[in-house]
Structures are given as C-alpha cells and as structure tokens.
Amino acid sequence: MQFERDFVKAGGLLLSGEDPTGYGGVLAGFGDQRQTELLVEAGFTPLEAIHIATQNGAEFLGEGDRIGTLTAGKRADLVVINGDPSRKI
C-alpha cells in the first residue's frame, strides 16, 4: 500500500482493475469495488480512489475524451447506490 502512495506522489498514473484468470475466480464488479476500498485503506481519499478507478484507466487507454468521467457527450455505465461514496467507500 505504501508503494502505491509513493508511486502516485512520484507522478505515476496508478490504475485499478481486475485481472481475470479465465477459470471464473473473478466476480465482475466485486473486484473493482474491493480494489477501490483497498485504495482508501492505503491512504487515498475516497475521491482519489474513485478517480484512480475511473478516469486514470480511461486516460491510460487513450480514451479520456470518450469515457472515464461523467461529462456531457461521454459514454458511461452508472451504478445507483444508497450513500455517498465520495465520503465513505
């Protein structure tokens, strides 16, 4: 967890996402959720963790103009939750 924080402090673009193994051991969505929780446990704020899990991946893939943020004209998958993940993941 310290490595991730040091990496970002040094200017690295930290990404988050599952690593499917092919045998069905990765649950779609759950892995993303847990990784975001782990980023917060590592010391990132909830908003920083959400940014890492969304916008950073889009930028890395060169798709930041199409996905990664909730902006008019961009594509997005939305999840409706009860609560405020920007305060509590």
C-alpha positions in Angstrom: 0.0 0.0 0.0 2.9 2.3 0.7 4.2 1.6 -2.8 1.0 2.8 -4.4 1.1 6.0 -2.5 4.8 6.6 -3.3 4.2 5.8 -6.9 1.4 8.5 -7.2 3.5 11.0 -5.2 6.3 10.5 -7.7 3.9 11.3 -10.6 2.9 7.8 -11.6 -0.5 7.1 -13.1 -2.0 4.4 -10.8 -4.6 2.2 -12.4 -7.2 -0.1 -10.8 -8.9 -3.2 -12.3 -9.4 -6.9 -12.1 -7.0 -9.5 -13.5 -9.3 -12.3 -14.9 -7.7 -15.7 -14.7 -10.0 -17.5 -17.1 -11.3 -20.0 -14.6 -14.1 -17.8 -13.3 -12.5 -16.8 -10.0 -13.1 -13.1 -10.6 -16.5 -11.7 -9.8 -17.5 -8.9 -12.1 -17.9 -5.7 -10.2 -16.8 -7.1 -6.8 -13.1 -6.9 -7.7 -13.5 -3.2 -8.7 -15.4 -2.4 -5.5 -12.8 -4.2 -3.3 -9.9 -2.5 -5.1 -11.4 0.9 -4.5 -11.8 0.0 -0.8 -8.2 -1.1 -0.6 -7.1 2.2 -2.2 -8.8 4.0 0.7 -7.3 1.7 3.2 -3.9 2.6 1.6 -4.5 6.2 2.5 -6.1 7.7 -0.6 -9.3 9.7 -0.1 -12.5 8.2 -1.4 -12.5 10.7 -4.3 -8.9 9.9 -5.2 -9.7 6.2 -5.2 -12.7 6.8 -7.4 -10.6 8.9 -9.8 -7.9 6.1 -9.9 -10.6 3.5 -10.6 -12.3 5.5 -13.4 -10.5 8.4 -15.1 -7.0 7.1 -14.8 -7.8 3.9 -16.7 -9.6 5.9 -19.4 -6.5 8.2 -19.8 -4.1 5.3 -19.9 -6.1 3.7 -22.7 -6.2 6.9 -24.6 -10.0 7.1 -24.2 -10.3 10.0 -21.8 -12.2 12.0 -24.4 -14.9 9.3 -24.6 -15.1 7.7 -21.1 -13.8 7.9 -17.6 -15.8 10.9 -16.2 -19.5 11.9 -16.1 -19.4 14.6 -18.8 -21.9 15.5 -21.4 -21.3 13.6 -24.6 -19.2 10.8 -23.0 -20.3 7.2 -22.6 -20.8 5.9 -19.1 -22.0 2.9 -17.1 -23.7 4.1 -13.9 -24.4 2.4 -10.6 -27.0 3.8 -8.3 -26.2 3.3 -4.6 -27.6 4.3 -1.2 -25.0 6.6 0.2 -22.2 9.0 -0.7 -19.0 7.1 -1.9 -17.1 10.4 -2.0 -17.3 10.4 1.8 -17.4 6.7 2.6 -16.4 3.9 0.1 
